[in-house]
Amino acid sequence: MKQQTQIILTICFAFYLIVFLLTDISLTGFWTDVIFSVLLSFLAFRIVFKSKTKKLWLTIILKTTNVFCLLIIFGILGSFMNFFFIDTFKLRSFYYQSVDGRLFNAYFKPVGAYSGGYGNFWITETPKYFPLIEWGVYWNRTIHHDFNDDMFDGSPIDNYEVVRGYIKSEVINEQE
């Protein structure tokens, strides 16, 4: 593998981790960051450790950086593996809600009675011309609506309309 490929991959991997960990920007979708991070870490690890550069100091820096990034990824994943991790699989997503010409994604994760509400609810905005990334614009850890239920008092509920209402009231009206 070329030396340039190793350097570019290491820089991209470190930059991705910095943006992912220190900002509200992430890849679109809840599991996309996890899957992409694991695949990128294995790819970078394989490429950097399989080949050598012409300079020993550069090889040491590239390998150290990739090992450090790999430890961060799997350290974060390991910290999420607790008893309440099962709740993550109950995540409900409302992808691409178009409101006033803007694209939003909404996520609901039920957490049960211990939080004081039905669960965590957050809304992210996606750029119209680059829908691969999103950034958080609203978060509430004690939402008082259960998005997993499609019925309320025997009447059907359109949860997509409820999400659009939250987007209009909590995001768009708050920015004006």
C-alpha positions as CSV (number, residue, x, y, z in Angstrom):
1,M,0.0,0.0,0.0
2,K,1.3,3.4,-0.8
3,Q,2.5,5.7,2.0
4,Q,0.1,8.4,0.9
5,T,-2.9,6.1,1.3
6,Q,-1.8,5.3,4.9
7,I,-1.4,8.9,5.8
8,I,-4.7,10.0,4.2
9,L,-6.6,7.2,5.9
10,T,-5.1,7.9,9.3
11,I,-5.8,11.6,9.0
12,C,-9.4,11.0,7.8
13,F,-10.0,8.5,10.6
14,A,-8.7,10.9,13.3
15,F,-10.7,13.8,11.8
16,Y,-13.9,11.7,11.7
17,L,-13.4,10.8,15.4
18,I,-12.8,14.4,16.4
19,V,-15.9,15.6,14.6
20,F,-18.0,12.7,15.8
21,L,-17.0,13.1,19.5
22,L,-16.8,16.8,19.9
23,T,-19.7,18.2,17.8
24,D,-23.4,17.4,17.2
25,I,-22.6,16.4,13.6
26,S,-22.9,12.7,12.8
27,L,-23.8,10.4,9.9
28,T,-27.5,10.1,9.1
29,G,-29.2,7.4,11.1
30,F,-28.7,6.1,14.6
31,W,-26.6,3.0,13.9
32,T,-24.7,4.5,10.9
33,D,-21.9,6.0,13.1
34,V,-21.4,2.8,15.0
35,I,-21.2,0.6,11.8
36,F,-19.0,3.1,9.9
37,S,-16.7,3.6,12.9
38,V,-16.1,-0.1,13.3
39,L,-15.5,-0.7,9.6
40,L,-13.2,2.3,9.3
41,S,-11.2,1.2,12.3
42,F,-10.7,-2.3,10.9
43,L,-9.8,-0.9,7.5
44,A,-7.3,1.6,8.9
45,F,-5.8,-1.0,11.2
46,R,-5.4,-3.5,8.4
47,I,-3.9,-1.1,5.9
48,V,-1.5,0.6,8.4
49,F,-0.3,-2.6,10.1
50,K,0.0,-4.6,6.9
51,S,2.4,-2.3,5.1
52,K,5.4,-0.1,6.2
53,T,6.5,3.3,5.2
54,K,10.0,4.3,4.2
55,K,10.6,6.2,7.4
56,L,10.5,4.5,10.8
57,W,9.2,7.6,12.7
58,L,6.2,7.9,10.3
59,T,5.4,4.2,10.7
60,I,5.4,4.6,14.5
61,I,3.2,7.7,14.4
62,L,0.7,6.1,12.0
63,K,0.4,2.9,14.0
64,T,0.2,4.7,17.3
65,T,-2.6,7.0,16.0
66,N,-4.6,4.1,14.5
67,V,-4.3,2.1,17.7
68,F,-5.4,5.1,19.8
69,C,-8.4,5.7,17.5
70,L,-9.3,2.0,17.6
71,L,-9.1,2.1,21.4
72,I,-11.4,5.1,21.5
73,I,-14.0,3.4,19.2
74,F,-14.1,0.2,21.1
75,G,-13.9,1.9,24.4
76,I,-17.0,3.9,23.6
77,L,-18.8,0.8,22.3
78,G,-17.8,-1.1,25.4
79,S,-19.1,1.6,27.7
80,F,-22.6,1.3,26.0
81,M,-22.7,-2.4,26.7
82,N,-24.7,-2.3,29.9
83,F,-28.0,-3.6,31.1
84,F,-30.0,-0.8,29.5
85,F,-28.3,-1.4,26.1
86,I,-31.3,-3.6,25.1
87,D,-33.5,-0.4,25.0
88,T,-31.4,0.8,22.1
89,F,-32.9,-2.0,19.9
90,K,-36.4,-0.5,20.7
91,L,-35.4,2.7,19.0
92,R,-38.1,4.2,16.8
93,S,-37.0,6.4,13.9
94,F,-39.0,8.8,11.7
95,Y,-36.7,9.5,8.8
96,Y,-36.8,12.5,6.5
97,Q,-39.7,14.5,7.8
98,S,-39.9,17.5,5.4
99,V,-41.1,20.5,7.2
100,D,-41.1,24.0,5.6
101,G,-38.6,22.8,2.9
102,R,-36.1,21.5,5.5
103,L,-35.3,17.9,6.2
104,F,-35.4,16.5,9.7
105,N,-35.0,13.1,11.3
106,A,-36.5,12.2,14.7
107,Y,-35.6,9.4,17.0
108,F,-37.5,8.0,20.0
109,K,-35.9,5.6,22.5
110,P,-38.2,4.2,25.2
111,V,-36.5,4.1,28.6
112,G,-39.4,3.1,30.9
113,A,-40.7,4.7,34.1
114,Y,-37.3,5.5,35.7
115,S,-36.8,8.6,33.6
116,G,-40.1,10.4,34.4
117,G,-41.4,10.2,30.9
118,Y,-41.9,7.6,28.1
119,G,-38.4,8.0,26.8
120,N,-35.7,10.0,25.1
121,F,-36.7,12.0,22.0
122,W,-34.3,13.9,19.7
123,I,-34.6,15.7,16.4
124,T,-31.8,16.2,13.9
125,E,-31.6,18.3,10.8
126,T,-30.1,17.1,7.5
127,P,-28.8,19.4,4.8
128,K,-31.0,19.2,1.7
129,Y,-28.1,18.8,-0.8
130,F,-25.9,16.6,1.4
131,P,-28.1,14.1,3.2
132,L,-25.3,11.9,4.5
133,I,-24.8,14.0,7.7
134,E,-27.1,15.4,10.3
135,W,-26.8,17.5,13.4
136,G,-28.8,17.6,16.6
137,V,-31.3,20.5,16.9
138,Y,-33.5,19.3,19.8
139,W,-33.3,16.8,22.6
140,N,-35.7,15.9,25.4
141,R,-34.9,13.0,27.8
142,T,-38.4,12.9,29.4
143,I,-40.9,13.1,26.5
144,H,-44.5,12.6,27.5
145,H,-45.7,10.8,24.3
146,D,-45.1,7.2,23.5
147,F,-44.1,7.0,19.9
148,N,-44.2,3.2,20.0
149,D,-48.0,3.3,20.5
150,D,-50.1,3.9,17.4
151,M,-53.4,4.2,19.4
152,F,-54.5,6.6,22.1
153,D,-57.8,6.1,23.9
154,G,-58.9,3.8,21.1
155,S,-58.2,6.3,18.3
156,P,-55.4,5.9,15.8
157,I,-52.5,8.4,16.1
158,D,-50.4,9.5,13.2
159,N,-47.0,9.7,15.0
160,Y,-45.5,11.3,11.9
161,E,-47.9,14.3,12.4
162,V,-46.9,14.4,16.1
163,V,-43.2,14.5,15.0
164,R,-44.0,17.3,12.5
165,G,-45.7,19.2,15.3
166,Y,-42.6,18.9,17.6
167,I,-40.4,20.0,14.7
168,K,-42.6,23.1,14.1
169,S,-43.0,24.0,17.7
170,E,-39.6,23.1,19.2
171,V,-37.2,23.7,16.3
172,I,-38.6,26.1,13.7
173,N,-40.7,28.4,16.0
174,E,-37.8,28.5,18.5
175,Q,-35.3,29.7,15.9
176,E,-37.6,32.6,14.7
